[in-house]
Amino acid sequence: LTDVPAAVQLCAYRVVQESLTNAIKHAPGAIVAVRVTGTEHVLRVAVETTGSTRTEAEPDSGGLGLAGIRTRVAAAGGRVRIGSTPAGWLVEAELPVQEGVRW
């Protein structure tokens, strides 16, 4: 993966930024792993928090938060999965790096 459009780079950055902010806010002291992988067609960003106590039913704090991640990823033509895992919390986005990528 060598040529990622600037808009996709910014989207991936914002997904990681918001995910880390949420981890600090909702799971202080938890272990957070950020993985960025890709192919010539797709950039994948995953932020996994181990030890998070947040649930999907908790209200957002009024910021853009998870809704902002969903909106950004959709605007970039990607897809996102957000939710609890057996060990904590996961935010995972797949962003197309080439036109014509279809899900």
C-alpha positions as CSV (number, residue, x, y, z in Angstrom):
1,L,0.0,0.0,0.0
2,T,1.9,3.0,-1.2
3,D,-0.5,5.7,-2.6
4,V,-3.3,6.5,-0.2
5,P,-5.4,9.6,-1.1
6,A,-5.1,12.5,1.4
7,A,-8.8,12.3,2.2
8,V,-8.5,8.6,3.1
9,Q,-5.4,9.3,5.2
10,L,-7.3,12.1,7.1
11,C,-10.3,9.8,7.7
12,A,-8.1,7.0,9.0
13,Y,-6.3,9.5,11.3
14,R,-9.6,10.9,12.7
15,V,-10.9,7.3,13.3
16,V,-7.8,6.6,15.4
17,Q,-7.9,9.9,17.1
18,E,-11.5,9.6,18.2
19,S,-11.0,6.0,19.2
20,L,-8.1,6.8,21.4
21,T,-10.0,9.7,22.9
22,N,-12.9,7.4,23.8
23,A,-10.5,4.8,25.3
24,I,-8.9,7.4,27.5
25,K,-12.3,8.8,28.5
26,H,-14.2,5.5,29.0
27,A,-11.5,3.0,29.9
28,P,-8.6,4.8,31.6
29,G,-5.6,2.5,32.1
30,A,-6.9,-0.1,29.5
31,I,-4.6,-1.6,26.9
32,V,-5.2,-0.1,23.4
33,A,-3.9,-1.6,20.2
34,V,-4.0,0.3,16.9
35,R,-3.5,-1.7,13.7
36,V,-3.3,-0.2,10.2
37,T,-3.1,-2.6,7.3
38,G,-4.0,-2.5,3.7
39,T,-4.0,-3.8,0.2
40,E,-3.9,-1.9,-3.1
41,H,-7.7,-1.4,-2.8
42,V,-8.5,-1.0,0.9
43,L,-7.0,0.6,4.0
44,R,-8.0,-1.1,7.3
45,V,-7.8,0.7,10.6
46,A,-8.6,-1.1,13.9
47,V,-8.5,0.2,17.4
48,E,-9.1,-2.3,20.1
49,T,-9.4,-1.5,23.8
50,T,-9.0,-4.3,26.3
51,G,-10.7,-3.7,29.6
52,S,-13.3,-1.2,28.4
53,T,-16.5,-1.0,30.4
54,R,-18.4,1.1,27.9
55,T,-21.5,-0.4,26.4
56,E,-23.4,0.5,23.2
57,A,-26.3,1.7,25.4
58,E,-24.3,4.4,27.1
59,P,-25.1,7.9,25.8
60,D,-22.5,9.9,23.9
61,S,-21.1,12.9,25.7
62,G,-22.4,15.4,23.2
63,G,-19.4,15.4,21.0
64,L,-19.2,13.7,17.5
65,G,-17.8,10.5,19.0
66,L,-18.9,7.3,17.4
67,A,-21.5,9.0,15.2
68,G,-18.8,11.2,13.8
69,I,-16.7,8.1,13.0
70,R,-19.6,6.5,11.2
71,T,-20.3,9.7,9.3
72,R,-16.7,10.2,8.2
73,V,-16.2,6.6,7.1
74,A,-19.5,6.6,5.2
75,A,-18.5,9.9,3.5
76,A,-15.2,8.3,2.4
77,G,-17.1,5.4,0.9
78,G,-16.0,2.9,3.5
79,R,-17.6,0.8,6.2
80,V,-17.2,0.6,9.9
81,R,-17.8,-1.8,12.7
82,I,-18.1,-0.5,16.3
83,G,-19.0,-2.4,19.4
84,S,-18.1,-4.4,22.4
85,T,-15.9,-7.5,22.2
86,P,-15.4,-10.3,24.9
87,A,-12.3,-8.4,26.0
88,G,-13.4,-4.8,25.6
89,W,-14.2,-2.5,22.7
90,L,-13.4,-2.4,18.9
91,V,-13.6,0.3,16.3
92,E,-12.7,-1.1,12.8
93,A,-12.9,0.9,9.5
94,E,-12.3,-0.2,6.0
95,L,-11.6,2.6,3.6
96,P,-11.3,2.3,-0.2
97,V,-8.1,3.7,-1.6
98,Q,-9.1,3.3,-5.2
99,E,-12.2,4.4,-7.0
100,G,-14.6,1.6,-7.9
101,V,-14.1,-0.5,-4.8
102,R,-17.5,-1.9,-3.9
103,W,-18.6,-3.6,-0.7
